Amino acid sequence: MDLISSLTTDVMGKALDGLAKRHTAITGNLANVDTPKYKRREVAFEGALASAIQAQKNQGQRNLRPTSNDEPMILRTTRPGHIAMGNMAFSLDDVQPEIAEGNSLEYRKDGNSVDVETEMVQLARNTQRYQAVSTMENRNFRSLRGVISGGGS
């Protein structure tokens, strides 16, 4: 980890990547609202990102809760890909937001599953999240610049 790179900036970068990919999926859905048999697409990355953050905090350890009792079992990973655990990310490099076909209902007889109102709400929500993360990252870099310049802004 160098001076500019930190867990915070890396996480915000991955979040912005995921939100940008989601924006692409949503706008693609809206563009194909009249395409017969088009299935809406979505991007889910928050779970993998949370898993990677937790793994970073635990320095590669994984806490699992067995169904028979509440004491966590610790799995220690010694190298990437050593223990396959489904879609859980062990590092931020494992977080790769992908556009996938969503599991949604078909709203029309032509097989299209895009609902314009739902997509517009998702687009507004995604835009707000992107702006919030961008603002936080900007403040983080502004603080770093203040530290580098000796406390002045």
Secondary structure, DSSP 8 states (H G I E B T S, - for coil): --SS--HHHHHHHHHHHHHHHHHHHHHHHHHTTTSTT---EE---HHHHHHHHHHHHTTTEEEE--SS-SS-EEEE-SSTTSS--TT--SSGGG-----EE------STT-----HHHHHHHHHHHHHHHHHHHHHHHHHHHHHHHHHTTS--
